[in-house]
Amino acid sequence: MSVRTAAVAAGVLTLVLPLAASLASDPPAAAKPAAAATAAAPASAPAADVKPGARPPQPAPKNLKILPKDWTRSQVVDVMKTWTSDLGVRCQYCHVGQEGQPFSEWDFAADDKDTKRRARDMFQLLDEINHRLGGLSNLHGTGPAPLATCGTCHRGVSRPRRIEDVFEETRATAGMDAAIKQYREMRTESSVSGSYDFSARPLVREAHRRMDAQDGAGAKQILDLTLDLGLDGLMVRMTRVQAAMAQGDQAGALAELDKAAALPLSADEKAFVAEQRAEILKPKQKTP
């Protein structure tokens, strides 16, 4: 394994494997007291290398195939605490065990779950991404090269997707009303976490996707949602202009331009709105 991969695992970079490591039940050989010393000591006497009242040595990690094999249990668990946070998951997402079950009864070394096997692939993928990033010149100054983490894509969710893709998946399977209902619920529950972008931009992208599919009514529903949520702005209004024109509603498009002109706009934005109005009002040339 590369030195860079070890650095990634140390906490600079994070990936998919959740909390708890592949742990063994036997302590390392170096931590075991010598047999002769143990036999000679009274039964009530502590082992020579363990102070009275001190915790016994932690079991060593087992079945480490990607992380450095000489890592301690604490090193592995510390890294996985970051990984679980980046994915918003618990130990059982990758490991064999049940919530509330003592960790001593878990089989952390088992490779039974597809998620654990996929995590190793993702770890190597992330290392390759950062290897390539490290070879690129910094476009934003002289600072260090950017580093990707599992949080870069996952943002606290195990299946990283854009909110408009979640919306579209639900719309395609359950209908527009169900997609809007789900979006409202997710916006209430997840707006603080930062897992999804609940600004106007994703909804505008979804409205354009519906217009491209010749679904003007669906685009209008989505754009009505943006206004209902208080996400008004030039980008939303101009998309509403496009949606109106796509349905042949020139009066509706001009009304949206009037509302856009009433927004706080820069000089360039005001000129843009004026240009769009002139374009809509321009007489159409008759086909010879």
Legacy VTK file of the C-alpha trace (Angstrom):
# vtk DataFile Version 3.0
C-alpha trace
ASCII
DATASET POLYDATA
POINTS 288 float
0.000 0.000 0.000
1.286 3.471 -0.835
2.422 5.956 1.791
-0.263 8.306 0.508
-2.928 5.688 1.130
-1.780 5.334 4.721
-1.971 9.098 5.148
-5.457 9.087 3.699
-6.557 6.488 6.210
-4.981 8.371 9.093
-7.766 10.907 8.910
-6.673 13.412 6.281
-8.945 11.619 3.858
-12.081 9.715 4.685
-14.108 7.027 2.919
-16.972 4.611 3.044
-16.254 2.082 5.826
-18.347 2.763 8.984
-17.444 2.744 12.677
-15.560 -0.197 14.208
-12.714 -2.089 12.661
-12.031 -5.656 11.804
-10.945 -6.595 15.306
-9.381 -9.751 16.702
-10.192 -11.306 20.052
-6.564 -12.169 20.899
-4.072 -9.494 22.027
-0.769 -9.147 20.136
1.941 -11.573 21.081
4.111 -8.757 22.442
1.370 -7.830 24.892
1.115 -11.353 26.397
3.042 -11.896 29.664
5.671 -14.618 29.602
4.320 -18.015 30.642
7.001 -18.527 33.318
6.388 -15.148 34.890
2.669 -15.791 34.984
3.105 -19.179 36.603
5.484 -17.863 39.263
3.266 -14.956 40.286
0.500 -15.464 42.862
-2.944 -15.828 41.384
-4.022 -12.464 42.815
-0.995 -10.571 41.515
-1.411 -8.449 38.343
0.590 -9.273 35.256
4.007 -7.664 35.178
3.212 -5.359 32.245
-0.209 -4.193 33.494
-0.413 -1.647 36.309
-3.065 -2.181 38.991
-6.332 -0.591 37.878
-5.130 -0.139 34.287
-7.127 -1.389 31.333
-5.723 -4.478 29.588
-4.199 -4.065 26.109
-6.735 -3.537 23.333
-7.217 -6.394 20.860
-5.313 -5.890 17.633
-7.190 -5.291 14.372
-7.695 -8.336 12.179
-8.273 -8.806 8.452
-6.971 -5.361 7.471
-6.633 -5.522 3.690
-6.424 -1.824 2.851
-5.540 -0.019 6.067
-1.952 -0.497 7.322
-1.660 -3.876 9.004
0.413 -2.459 11.873
-2.298 -0.036 12.950
-3.672 -0.270 16.478
-7.305 -0.746 17.299
-7.587 2.898 18.377
-6.145 4.145 15.085
-8.612 2.097 13.047
-11.635 3.059 15.162
-10.717 6.769 15.087
-10.649 6.735 11.291
-13.927 4.860 11.073
-15.636 7.370 13.342
-14.955 9.942 10.636
-16.185 7.607 7.915
-19.499 6.928 9.672
-20.045 10.668 10.016
-19.328 11.263 6.325
-21.866 8.604 5.314
-24.411 9.116 8.092
-24.391 5.398 8.925
-23.776 3.081 11.881
-21.403 0.154 12.375
-23.816 -2.466 11.048
-23.843 -0.787 7.640
-20.666 -2.756 6.874
-20.095 -5.053 9.842
-21.849 -8.162 11.156
-23.663 -7.184 14.340
-26.827 -5.641 15.704
-27.568 -2.241 17.221
-27.407 -2.529 21.010
-25.444 -5.777 20.874
-22.129 -5.720 22.821
-19.218 -5.155 20.450
-17.597 -8.295 21.880
-20.327 -10.281 20.114
-19.816 -8.631 16.712
-17.811 -10.264 13.937
-15.869 -7.230 12.704
-13.429 -9.351 10.695
-16.129 -10.956 8.541
-16.392 -9.901 4.903
-20.017 -11.045 4.564
-21.521 -7.690 3.553
-21.247 -6.197 0.081
-20.943 -2.732 1.629
-17.708 -3.685 3.365
-16.221 -5.139 0.212
-17.297 -2.081 -1.770
-15.704 0.144 0.865
-12.276 -1.247 0.062
-12.806 -0.490 -3.634
-13.929 3.026 -2.790
-10.883 3.549 -0.574
-8.588 2.717 -3.477
-10.644 4.906 -5.811
-10.320 7.862 -3.449
-6.576 7.328 -3.160
-6.291 7.380 -6.958
-8.390 10.565 -7.189
-6.161 12.344 -4.705
-3.046 11.029 -6.397
-4.247 12.684 -9.610
-5.299 15.862 -7.817
-1.851 16.092 -6.286
-0.320 16.170 -9.745
-2.462 19.079 -10.945
-1.409 22.697 -10.691
-3.395 24.761 -8.206
-5.693 27.070 -10.166
-6.475 29.206 -7.137
-3.087 30.293 -5.874
-0.094 28.748 -4.195
-1.885 26.790 -1.474
-1.869 23.004 -1.172
-3.558 20.856 -3.787
-7.226 20.081 -3.036
-7.992 16.811 -1.300
-11.164 14.807 -1.824
-12.768 12.965 1.067
-15.731 10.623 1.176
-17.667 13.579 2.568
-16.954 15.476 -0.655
-19.566 13.343 -2.412
-21.537 11.629 0.342
-22.265 14.708 2.506
-23.691 12.565 5.298
-25.750 10.162 3.157
-24.820 6.611 2.214
-26.112 6.972 -1.360
-24.816 10.292 -2.694
-27.259 11.968 -5.073
-28.272 15.495 -5.988
-31.647 16.573 -4.646
-33.057 17.025 -8.152
-32.124 13.415 -8.936
-33.972 12.259 -5.815
-36.910 14.394 -6.949
-36.879 12.983 -10.474
-36.621 9.384 -9.299
-39.713 9.815 -7.131
-41.572 11.721 -9.861
-40.880 8.965 -12.388
-42.062 6.191 -10.058
-44.781 7.837 -7.959
-45.795 11.055 -9.724
-45.238 14.783 -9.399
-47.364 15.259 -6.272
-45.408 12.557 -4.437
-42.092 14.106 -5.511
-43.137 17.554 -4.272
-44.373 16.099 -0.962
-41.091 14.221 -0.469
-39.076 17.328 -1.354
-40.912 19.418 1.249
-40.363 16.762 3.916
-36.664 16.412 3.089
-36.220 20.174 3.084
-37.650 20.327 6.605
-35.668 17.352 7.911
-32.330 17.778 6.131
-31.848 21.494 5.529
-29.539 21.885 8.544
-27.313 18.892 7.733
-26.139 20.282 4.387
-26.573 16.887 2.730
-28.597 18.422 -0.109
-28.822 21.763 -1.858
-32.256 23.230 -1.129
-31.658 26.479 -2.975
-33.568 27.412 -6.124
-30.880 26.120 -8.476
-31.669 22.352 -8.289
-35.390 23.027 -8.752
-34.639 25.175 -11.776
-32.542 22.350 -13.230
-35.420 19.929 -12.652
-37.855 22.375 -14.310
-35.590 22.496 -17.363
-35.510 18.705 -17.402
-39.315 18.657 -17.513
-39.367 21.257 -20.310
-36.895 19.156 -22.301
-39.339 16.263 -21.874
-42.158 18.458 -23.282
-43.800 18.501 -19.848
-44.658 22.185 -19.523
-47.265 21.541 -16.831
-44.744 19.675 -14.717
-42.189 22.455 -15.137
-44.767 24.990 -13.965
-45.554 22.906 -10.861
-41.886 22.847 -9.917
-41.461 26.563 -10.558
-44.591 27.293 -8.520
-42.956 25.309 -5.714
-39.889 27.564 -5.789
-42.031 30.657 -5.294
-44.114 28.983 -2.597
-40.884 28.274 -0.707
-39.778 31.892 -1.025
-37.014 31.125 -3.528
-37.798 34.003 -5.895
-35.052 35.534 -7.997
-33.969 36.407 -11.514
-32.975 32.812 -12.329
-36.416 31.530 -11.286
-38.290 34.281 -13.119
-36.369 33.816 -16.359
-37.027 30.080 -16.208
-40.719 30.853 -15.774
-40.462 33.069 -18.871
-39.008 30.119 -20.812
-41.723 27.778 -19.527
-44.464 30.208 -20.564
-43.006 30.685 -24.023
-42.654 26.900 -24.433
-46.430 26.715 -23.984
-47.059 29.608 -26.368
-48.106 31.943 -23.534
-46.569 35.260 -24.556
-48.695 37.289 -22.115
-47.579 35.029 -19.258
-43.940 35.398 -20.283
-44.226 39.211 -20.347
-45.875 39.151 -16.915
-42.947 37.163 -15.547
-40.527 39.688 -17.080
-42.407 42.502 -15.309
-41.952 40.666 -12.014
-38.290 40.046 -12.788
-37.764 43.761 -13.507
-39.193 44.581 -10.072
-36.496 42.553 -8.328
-33.274 44.180 -7.080
-31.116 43.893 -10.170
-27.699 45.039 -11.278
-27.336 47.190 -14.387
-26.311 44.163 -16.425
-29.289 42.157 -15.176
-31.693 44.978 -15.999
-30.262 45.141 -19.505
-30.697 41.376 -19.836
-34.364 41.573 -18.837
-34.899 44.382 -21.349
-33.263 42.342 -24.103
-35.493 39.372 -23.353
-38.594 41.572 -23.503
-37.511 42.989 -26.866
-36.861 39.482 -28.166
-40.334 38.319 -27.167
-42.022 41.389 -28.686
-40.003 41.271 -31.893
-42.329 40.645 -34.855
-41.947 37.134 -36.229
-40.874 36.922 -39.825
-43.323 35.149 -42.067
-42.056 32.071 -43.839
-42.090 32.694 -47.606
LINES 1 289
288 0 1 2 3 4 5 6 7 8 9 10 11 12 13 14 15 16 17 18 19 20 21 22 23 24 25 26 27 28 29 30 31 32 33 34 35 36 37 38 39 40 41 42 43 44 45 46 47 48 49 50 51 52 53 54 55 56 57 58 59 60 61 62 63 64 65 66 67 68 69 70 71 72 73 74 75 76 77 78 79 80 81 82 83 84 85 86 87 88 89 90 91 92 93 94 95 96 97 98 99 100 101 102 103 104 105 106 107 108 109 110 111 112 113 114 115 116 117 118 119 120 121 122 123 124 125 126 127 128 129 130 131 132 133 134 135 136 137 138 139 140 141 142 143 144 145 146 147 148 149 150 151 152 153 154 155 156 157 158 159 160 161 162 163 164 165 166 167 168 169 170 171 172 173 174 175 176 177 178 179 180 181 182 183 184 185 186 187 188 189 190 191 192 193 194 195 196 197 198 199 200 201 202 203 204 205 206 207 208 209 210 211 212 213 214 215 216 217 218 219 220 221 222 223 224 225 226 227 228 229 230 231 232 233 234 235 236 237 238 239 240 241 242 243 244 245 246 247 248 249 250 251 252 253 254 255 256 257 258 259 260 261 262 263 264 265 266 267 268 269 270 271 272 273 274 275 276 277 278 279 280 281 282 283 284 285 286 287
